[in-house]
Amino acid sequence: MGAKGEEREAVFFAAPEEEEFPGTSKQEARREQACQQGPEGHVGRRSDEAVRPTDVSGYASRTGTERQKFPRNQECAWVVGHSFVHWAQRRAAKQAYGENLNLDTSKWTIQWFGSWGMRWGQLSSFLQDQKGIRCFPRIMIVHLGGNNIGKSYCRDLNMNMRKDLVGMLNMMPGMKIGWSDIIIRMKNHAEPLWCWGVKKVNRQIGKWLVQRGGFWIRHYSSWELIGGFFRSDGVHLSDIGNDLFNNALQEGLEQQIRYV
């Protein structure tokens, strides 16, 4: 939103690959680039977007009982969620910061688990599938809930989230859980109840997790009416949007690994 009384037209496009920005204000630099792009920046859906992410059940495809192991002194962090996580990983793989989000690979490795259309109720079964297959992480970031908004009452969703998160903490003692804000989707900006539901869930679950030793990753950029952060469907993030998303994950992880 521009100056008072001034409205900005929302323009959707899939942002081109951009250069790495110098300095520490990467989010501000990408936000400025997104604002400067106009309708001519719109391009068609890329061929790789036609590939749907792996189904949640596909994560347990490893056979045998041997648990996944990591080098001694190397810790593991997971990023779990729906298609936003899938596309964020693919974007990270093409950028200089990489899938490990610039974390020291001798000390940390990041594993990504993104599934198309995943809803909150599938998280517990996913974790159960991983039991005995993978070493559980020291840190887990959860980016889920956006596909539940509007499908159930926020009160019920909130209660189910808290119950499942308590179960996760009991199942994996010593693990830190991070709540990654549900992204306000451009196509839903004009739906007050949808936006209100997202704000309520983010605020209640984020604060609740922090009170229990977890952490809260905010995605402030999603509240700005900048079409350049989204693809033409108004749901999924553009390249710039994914860079901002990954930058927020990176900053959240960097703050937490100091205390692990």
C-alpha positions as CSV (number, residue, x, y, z in Angstrom):
1,M,0.0,0.0,0.0
2,G,1.4,3.4,-0.9
3,A,0.8,6.8,0.6
4,K,-2.4,7.5,2.4
5,G,-5.3,7.4,0.1
6,E,-3.3,5.9,-2.7
7,E,-3.9,2.3,-3.9
8,R,-1.5,0.1,-5.7
9,E,-2.8,-2.2,-8.4
10,A,-1.9,-5.8,-7.7
11,V,0.2,-7.3,-10.5
12,F,0.9,-11.0,-10.6
13,F,4.0,-12.4,-12.2
14,A,6.5,-15.1,-11.9
15,A,9.7,-13.2,-11.0
16,P,12.9,-13.9,-13.0
17,E,16.0,-15.2,-11.4
18,E,17.6,-12.2,-9.7
19,E,21.1,-11.4,-8.5
20,E,22.1,-11.9,-4.9
21,F,21.8,-8.6,-3.1
22,P,24.7,-7.3,-1.1
23,G,24.5,-6.3,2.6
24,T,22.2,-7.5,5.3
25,S,18.9,-6.0,4.1
26,K,18.1,-8.8,1.6
27,Q,14.4,-8.6,2.4
28,E,14.2,-4.9,1.7
29,A,16.1,-5.2,-1.5
30,R,13.8,-8.0,-2.8
31,R,10.8,-6.1,-1.7
32,E,11.9,-3.0,-3.7
33,Q,12.6,-5.2,-6.8
34,A,9.1,-6.7,-6.6
35,C,7.5,-3.2,-6.4
36,Q,9.4,-2.0,-9.4
37,Q,8.3,-4.8,-11.7
38,G,5.3,-4.2,-13.8
39,P,2.8,-6.2,-15.9
40,E,5.6,-6.8,-18.5
41,G,7.2,-9.0,-15.9
42,H,4.4,-11.6,-16.2
43,V,5.5,-14.9,-17.7
44,G,3.7,-18.2,-18.2
45,R,4.0,-21.1,-15.8
46,R,7.3,-22.8,-16.0
47,S,7.6,-26.4,-17.0
48,D,9.0,-27.5,-13.7
49,E,5.8,-26.2,-12.0
50,A,3.8,-29.0,-13.6
51,V,5.6,-31.5,-11.4
52,R,3.5,-32.0,-8.3
53,P,5.3,-32.5,-5.0
54,T,5.6,-35.9,-3.4
55,D,2.6,-37.1,-1.5
56,V,3.1,-37.3,2.3
57,S,2.9,-41.1,2.2
58,G,5.8,-41.1,-0.2
59,Y,8.2,-39.9,2.6
60,A,8.2,-43.4,4.1
61,S,9.5,-45.1,1.0
62,R,12.8,-46.1,2.5
63,T,12.9,-49.9,3.2
64,G,14.5,-51.8,6.0
65,T,14.9,-50.8,9.6
66,E,18.2,-48.9,9.6
67,R,17.8,-45.4,10.7
68,Q,19.1,-42.5,8.7
69,K,22.4,-41.3,10.2
70,F,24.3,-38.1,10.0
71,P,28.0,-37.4,10.5
72,R,29.1,-37.0,14.1
73,N,28.6,-33.5,15.5
74,Q,26.2,-32.6,12.6
75,E,22.7,-31.6,13.7
76,C,19.6,-31.8,11.6
77,A,16.7,-29.4,11.0
78,W,13.5,-30.2,9.2
79,V,11.2,-27.9,7.3
80,V,7.8,-29.6,7.0
81,G,4.7,-28.3,5.2
82,H,2.6,-28.1,2.0
83,S,3.6,-27.0,-1.5
84,F,5.1,-23.7,-0.2
85,V,7.8,-25.8,1.3
86,H,8.3,-27.8,-1.9
87,W,8.7,-24.7,-4.0
88,A,10.9,-22.9,-1.4
89,Q,13.3,-25.9,-1.5
90,R,13.4,-25.8,-5.3
91,R,14.1,-22.1,-5.3
92,A,16.9,-22.5,-2.6
93,A,18.6,-25.2,-4.7
94,K,19.0,-22.6,-7.5
95,Q,20.3,-19.8,-5.3
96,A,23.7,-19.2,-3.8
97,Y,22.4,-19.7,-0.3
98,G,21.4,-23.3,-1.2
99,E,19.1,-25.8,0.4
100,N,21.1,-25.5,3.6
101,L,20.2,-21.8,3.8
102,N,23.8,-20.8,4.3
103,L,24.1,-22.8,7.5
104,D,27.5,-24.4,8.2
105,T,27.2,-27.8,6.6
106,S,29.8,-29.3,8.9
107,K,27.4,-28.6,11.8
108,W,23.9,-28.6,10.3
109,T,21.9,-30.1,7.5
110,I,18.4,-29.1,6.5
111,Q,15.9,-31.7,5.3
112,W,12.8,-30.4,3.4
113,F,9.4,-32.2,3.4
114,G,6.9,-30.4,1.2
115,S,3.6,-32.1,0.0
116,W,1.0,-30.7,-2.3
117,G,-2.3,-29.9,-0.5
118,M,-1.1,-31.1,2.9
119,R,-3.4,-30.2,5.7
120,W,-2.8,-30.1,9.5
121,G,-4.4,-33.4,10.2
122,Q,-1.7,-35.2,8.0
123,L,1.2,-34.0,10.1
124,S,1.0,-36.6,12.9
125,S,0.8,-39.5,10.5
126,F,3.8,-38.1,8.6
127,L,5.8,-38.1,11.8
128,Q,4.7,-41.6,12.7
129,D,5.9,-42.8,9.3
130,Q,9.3,-41.3,9.9
131,K,9.7,-43.0,13.3
132,G,12.3,-45.7,12.9
133,I,13.4,-44.4,9.5
134,R,15.0,-41.1,10.2
135,C,16.8,-39.6,13.2
136,F,14.5,-36.9,14.5
137,P,15.7,-33.4,14.2
138,R,16.9,-31.0,16.8
139,I,14.8,-28.3,15.2
140,M,11.6,-28.6,13.2
141,I,9.9,-25.7,11.4
142,V,6.2,-26.3,10.6
143,H,4.6,-24.4,7.8
144,L,1.0,-25.7,7.7
145,G,-2.6,-24.6,8.2
146,G,-3.1,-22.5,5.2
147,N,-5.1,-25.2,3.5
148,N,-7.3,-25.6,6.6
149,I,-8.4,-22.0,6.8
150,G,-12.0,-21.7,5.7
151,K,-12.5,-25.5,5.9
152,S,-13.1,-25.6,9.7
153,Y,-13.6,-23.3,12.6
154,C,-10.5,-21.5,13.8
155,R,-11.2,-22.5,17.4
156,D,-11.3,-26.2,16.4
157,L,-8.2,-25.9,14.3
158,N,-6.3,-24.1,17.1
159,M,-7.2,-26.8,19.6
160,N,-6.1,-29.6,17.2
161,M,-2.8,-27.8,16.5
162,R,-2.0,-27.4,20.2
163,K,-2.9,-31.1,20.9
164,D,-0.7,-32.3,18.1
165,L,2.2,-30.1,19.0
166,V,2.1,-31.3,22.5
167,G,2.2,-34.9,21.2
168,M,5.2,-34.0,19.0
169,L,7.1,-32.5,21.9
170,N,6.4,-35.6,24.0
171,M,7.4,-37.9,21.2
172,M,10.6,-36.0,20.4
173,P,11.8,-34.5,23.7
174,G,14.6,-32.0,23.3
175,M,13.4,-30.9,19.9
176,K,12.6,-27.2,19.3
177,I,9.6,-26.5,17.1
178,G,9.2,-23.4,15.1
179,W,5.9,-22.0,13.8
180,S,6.2,-20.5,10.4
181,D,3.4,-18.0,9.8
182,I,0.6,-19.0,7.4
183,I,1.0,-16.8,4.4
184,I,-1.8,-14.4,3.5
185,R,-2.5,-15.4,-0.1
186,M,-3.1,-12.6,-2.6
187,K,-6.2,-14.2,-3.9
188,N,-7.7,-14.1,-0.4
189,H,-6.7,-10.5,0.4
190,A,-10.3,-9.3,-0.2
191,E,-11.8,-11.9,2.1
192,P,-11.9,-10.4,5.6
193,L,-12.9,-13.6,7.4
194,W,-10.1,-15.6,5.7
195,C,-7.5,-12.9,6.6
196,W,-8.8,-12.7,10.2
197,G,-8.6,-16.5,10.6
198,V,-4.9,-16.5,9.4
199,K,-4.0,-13.7,11.8
200,K,-5.7,-15.4,14.7
201,V,-4.1,-18.8,14.1
202,N,-0.6,-17.2,13.6
203,R,-0.9,-15.1,16.7
204,Q,-2.3,-17.8,19.0
205,I,-0.1,-20.7,17.9
206,G,3.1,-18.6,17.5
207,K,2.8,-17.1,21.0
208,W,1.7,-20.5,22.5
209,L,4.8,-22.2,21.1
210,V,7.2,-19.5,22.2
211,Q,5.8,-19.9,25.8
212,R,6.8,-23.6,25.6
213,G,10.3,-23.1,24.4
214,G,9.6,-23.0,20.7
215,F,10.0,-20.1,18.3
216,W,7.9,-18.1,15.8
217,I,9.0,-17.1,12.3
218,R,7.1,-14.1,11.0
219,H,6.5,-13.5,7.2
220,Y,5.7,-9.8,7.3
221,S,6.1,-9.4,3.6
222,S,3.0,-11.5,2.9
223,W,0.9,-8.7,4.4
224,E,2.0,-6.2,1.7
225,L,-0.2,-5.8,-1.4
226,I,2.7,-6.6,-3.8
227,G,1.7,-8.9,-6.6
228,G,5.4,-9.5,-7.4
229,F,5.6,-11.7,-4.3
230,F,3.1,-14.2,-5.9
231,R,2.6,-16.2,-9.0
232,S,-0.3,-15.6,-11.3
233,D,-2.5,-18.0,-9.3
234,G,-2.4,-15.6,-6.4
235,V,-1.6,-18.5,-4.1
236,H,2.0,-19.7,-4.6
237,L,5.0,-17.5,-4.1
238,S,7.1,-16.1,-7.0
239,D,10.9,-16.4,-7.0
240,I,11.3,-13.2,-5.1
241,G,8.5,-14.3,-2.7
242,N,10.3,-17.6,-2.1
243,D,13.6,-15.8,-1.5
244,L,11.9,-13.7,1.2
245,F,10.3,-16.9,2.6
246,N,13.7,-18.7,2.7
247,N,15.4,-15.7,4.2
248,A,12.9,-15.6,7.1
249,L,13.5,-19.4,7.7
250,Q,17.3,-18.8,7.6
251,E,17.1,-16.0,10.1
252,G,14.9,-18.0,12.4
253,L,17.2,-21.0,12.3
254,E,20.3,-18.9,12.9
255,Q,18.8,-17.4,16.0
256,Q,17.9,-20.8,17.4
257,I,21.0,-22.8,16.7
258,R,23.0,-20.6,19.1
259,Y,21.1,-22.3,21.9
260,V,21.2,-25.9,20.7
